[in-house]
Amino acid sequence: MTPHPGTPPESPRSSPRNLLAVVGTDTGVGKTVVAAGLIHGLRRAGLKVAAFKPVETGLVNGRLPGGLADWQRLAAVSDQNPDSCLGQSFALPAAPLAAAREAGREICLSDLTEQLQALADHRDLVVVEGAGGLCVPFAQDLLWADVIGQWSPECLVVGRLGLGTLNHTLLTLDHLRRREIPVAGVILNTVDTQGEETGQTPGLIEEFGACSVCAVIPPGGDSPPDVARLLKSTGLIGRLTSRYKND
């Protein structure tokens, strides 16, 4: 019998609990910038941290023609075998399910869960970066939000600081809360030309989203060390270190 859309299949093992998912409000909002900076800062604070990109699209043989793939940027700041950072990759730059279908392949959630568990078994924390926003089709009958619901990580929401961010961010927060998924906070990334309205954006997100905006990444401050320093100055690195450090 075909499962109802949004119903995750059973996994052979329970999901680890030392997970933090970097969730975007859309594609191209700077999830990798935040994830890499977060990993850099947490490692400097003494945590054993790994990165996991379950699926990345737009790659040829796991590589981005003419540049570094997201998973390679994450692997560069982590303490793991680089090959363990990526689950599956596809050539079509599209939603994971669309890219997998174009390639005539399937995305096996149980295999990805096994990879994730193997990383989590030997780390204080695994930072997971998804693809696109919560309602991106991820695998057969599953949105990315369904996968997060099964893995049950704490989530850090990343959005671009610009027109439209209020709507996208508040919808993302609402969707996570409806699924009872904990939210660590919101980070806004300055990737677009700013208008006069953006000065009020962080405050309105906090007011209507009942969630702290942990940081606003300024233009040009997107290297892992720069982001790590910013997140440390706001207290986020310290809070996460206290929460996930294994003595």
NORRANOR-V458630 format. One record per residue. N is the residue number from 1. RES is the residue in three letters. SS is DSSP state (hx for helix, st for strand, lp for the rest). PHI is phi in whole degrees, -180 to 180 (none if undefined). OMEGA is omega in whole degrees, -180 to 180 (none if undefined). Layout:
# NORRANOR-V458630
n;res;ss;phi;omega
N;RES;SS;PHI;OMEGA
N;RES;SS;PHI;OMEGA
This chain:
# NORRANOR-V458630
n;res;ss;phi;omega
1;MET;lp;none;180
2;THR;lp;-73;-179
3;PRO;lp;-67;177
4;HIS;lp;-66;179
5;PRO;lp;-54;-180
6;GLY;lp;92;178
7;THR;lp;-99;-177
8;PRO;lp;-67;175
9;PRO;lp;-72;178
10;GLU;lp;-68;178
11;SER;lp;-106;-178
12;PRO;lp;-68;178
13;ARG;lp;-136;176
14;SER;lp;-70;-178
15;SER;lp;-76;177
16;PRO;lp;-67;-177
17;ARG;lp;-108;179
18;ASN;lp;-99;-177
19;LEU;st;-124;172
20;LEU;st;-131;-179
21;ALA;st;-98;173
22;VAL;st;-91;-172
23;VAL;st;-109;180
24;GLY;st;-92;173
25;THR;lp;-80;-177
26;ASP;lp;-171;174
27;THR;lp;-86;177
28;GLY;lp;73;-178
29;VAL;lp;-96;178
30;GLY;lp;103;179
31;LYS;hx;-60;-178
32;THR;hx;-67;176
33;VAL;hx;-57;-179
34;VAL;hx;-69;-178
35;ALA;hx;-62;-180
36;ALA;hx;-65;178
37;GLY;hx;-65;178
38;LEU;hx;-63;180
39;ILE;hx;-62;178
40;HIS;hx;-58;-178
41;GLY;hx;-68;-179
42;LEU;hx;-68;177
43;ARG;hx;-66;177
44;ARG;hx;-66;178
45;ALA;lp;-84;174
46;GLY;lp;106;179
47;LEU;lp;-85;170
48;LYS;lp;-88;-171
49;VAL;st;-127;173
50;ALA;st;-119;177
51;ALA;st;-116;177
52;PHE;st;-143;174
53;LYS;st;-109;-174
54;PRO;st;-58;180
55;VAL;st;-143;171
56;GLU;st;-130;-179
57;THR;st;-109;-178
58;GLY;lp;81;-178
59;LEU;lp;-112;175
60;VAL;st;-114;-175
61;ASN;lp;54;177
62;GLY;lp;79;-177
63;ARG;st;-122;177
64;LEU;st;-95;-179
65;PRO;lp;-56;177
66;GLY;lp;84;180
67;GLY;st;-171;179
68;LEU;lp;-93;175
69;ALA;lp;-71;179
70;ASP;hx;-57;-176
71;TRP;hx;-64;178
72;GLN;hx;-70;177
73;ARG;hx;-65;178
74;LEU;hx;-71;-180
75;ALA;hx;-62;-177
76;ALA;hx;-66;-178
77;VAL;hx;-109;-178
78;SER;lp;-101;-178
79;ASP;lp;-117;-173
80;GLN;lp;-133;170
81;ASN;lp;-61;-176
82;PRO;hx;-54;-177
83;ASP;hx;-64;-179
84;SER;hx;-81;-177
85;CYS;hx;-81;-175
86;LEU;st;-111;175
87;GLY;st;-83;178
88;GLN;st;-134;177
89;SER;st;-135;-178
90;PHE;st;-141;-174
91;ALA;lp;-78;-176
92;LEU;lp;-70;178
93;PRO;lp;-78;-174
94;ALA;lp;-153;174
95;ALA;lp;-56;-177
96;PRO;hx;-51;-179
97;LEU;hx;-64;179
98;ALA;hx;-63;-180
99;ALA;hx;-67;179
100;ALA;hx;-66;179
101;ARG;hx;-65;178
102;GLU;hx;-61;-179
103;ALA;hx;-86;-178
104;GLY;lp;69;-178
105;ARG;lp;-125;177
106;GLU;lp;-121;172
107;ILE;lp;-99;-176
108;CYS;lp;-99;-177
109;LEU;hx;-64;-179
110;SER;hx;-64;177
111;ASP;hx;-65;179
112;LEU;hx;-64;178
113;THR;hx;-65;177
114;GLU;hx;-64;178
115;GLN;hx;-62;180
116;LEU;hx;-63;180
117;GLN;hx;-63;180
118;ALA;hx;-61;176
119;LEU;hx;-70;-175
120;ALA;hx;-67;-178
121;ASP;lp;-62;-174
122;HIS;lp;-123;-179
123;ARG;lp;-134;171
124;ASP;lp;-70;-174
125;LEU;st;-154;170
126;VAL;st;-117;177
127;VAL;st;-94;-176
128;VAL;st;-107;176
129;GLU;st;-112;-179
130;GLY;lp;-86;180
131;ALA;lp;-124;-180
132;GLY;lp;70;-179
133;GLY;lp;-96;-174
134;LEU;lp;-62;-174
135;CYS;lp;-97;173
136;VAL;lp;-75;175
137;PRO;st;-61;-172
138;PHE;st;-101;-180
139;ALA;st;-147;-178
140;GLN;lp;-55;178
141;ASP;lp;67;-176
142;LEU;st;-131;166
143;LEU;st;-86;175
144;TRP;hx;-59;178
145;ALA;hx;-62;178
146;ASP;hx;-67;179
147;VAL;hx;-66;177
148;ILE;hx;-60;179
149;GLY;hx;-61;178
150;GLN;hx;-78;-178
151;TRP;hx;-77;175
152;SER;lp;58;175
153;PRO;lp;-84;162
154;GLU;st;-74;-175
155;CYS;st;-119;172
156;LEU;st;-113;-174
157;VAL;st;-91;179
158;VAL;st;-119;177
159;GLY;st;-135;176
160;ARG;st;-84;177
161;LEU;lp;-82;-178
162;GLY;lp;-177;-179
163;LEU;lp;-63;-178
164;GLY;lp;100;-177
165;THR;hx;-66;180
166;LEU;hx;-58;-179
167;ASN;hx;-62;-177
168;HIS;hx;-63;-177
169;THR;hx;-71;-180
170;LEU;hx;-66;176
171;LEU;hx;-65;179
172;THR;hx;-65;178
173;LEU;hx;-62;-180
174;ASP;hx;-63;-179
175;HIS;hx;-64;179
176;LEU;hx;-64;-178
177;ARG;hx;-70;177
178;ARG;hx;-62;178
179;ARG;lp;-93;179
180;GLU;lp;59;177
181;ILE;lp;-100;-176
182;PRO;lp;-68;-179
183;VAL;st;-116;-180
184;ALA;st;-82;-179
185;GLY;st;150;-179
186;VAL;st;-124;172
187;ILE;st;-124;179
188;LEU;st;-106;-176
189;ASN;st;-114;-178
190;THR;lp;-84;-178
191;VAL;lp;-112;-179
192;ASP;lp;-120;172
193;THR;lp;-63;-174
194;GLN;lp;-90;173
195;GLY;lp;-104;-178
196;GLU;hx;-65;-175
197;GLU;hx;-75;-172
198;THR;hx;-71;177
199;GLY;hx;-63;-180
200;GLN;hx;-94;-173
201;THR;hx;-59;-179
202;PRO;hx;-58;-179
203;GLY;hx;-65;179
204;LEU;hx;-70;175
205;ILE;hx;-63;179
206;GLU;hx;-66;-178
207;GLU;hx;-69;-175
208;PHE;hx;-94;-180
209;GLY;hx;-99;-179
210;ALA;lp;49;-176
211;CYS;lp;-147;-179
212;SER;lp;-73;168
213;VAL;st;-88;-171
214;CYS;st;-71;-177
215;ALA;st;-166;170
216;VAL;st;-121;-178
217;ILE;st;-81;-176
218;PRO;lp;-78;176
219;PRO;lp;-59;178
220;GLY;lp;80;-179
221;GLY;lp;-106;-170
222;ASP;lp;-108;174
223;SER;lp;-74;180
224;PRO;hx;-53;178
225;PRO;hx;-62;180
226;ASP;hx;-64;-180
227;VAL;hx;-65;179
228;ALA;hx;-61;178
229;ARG;hx;-63;179
230;LEU;hx;-63;-178
231;LEU;hx;-68;175
232;LYS;hx;-69;-178
233;SER;hx;-66;180
234;THR;lp;-85;-180
235;GLY;lp;93;-177
236;LEU;hx;-65;179
237;ILE;hx;-60;180
238;GLY;hx;-64;-180
239;ARG;hx;-64;-179
240;LEU;hx;-70;178
241;THR;hx;-63;179
242;SER;hx;-63;-176
243;ARG;hx;-75;-170
244;TYR;hx;-112;-178
245;LYS;lp;-67;175
246;ASN;lp;-98;-179
247;ASP;lp;-77;none
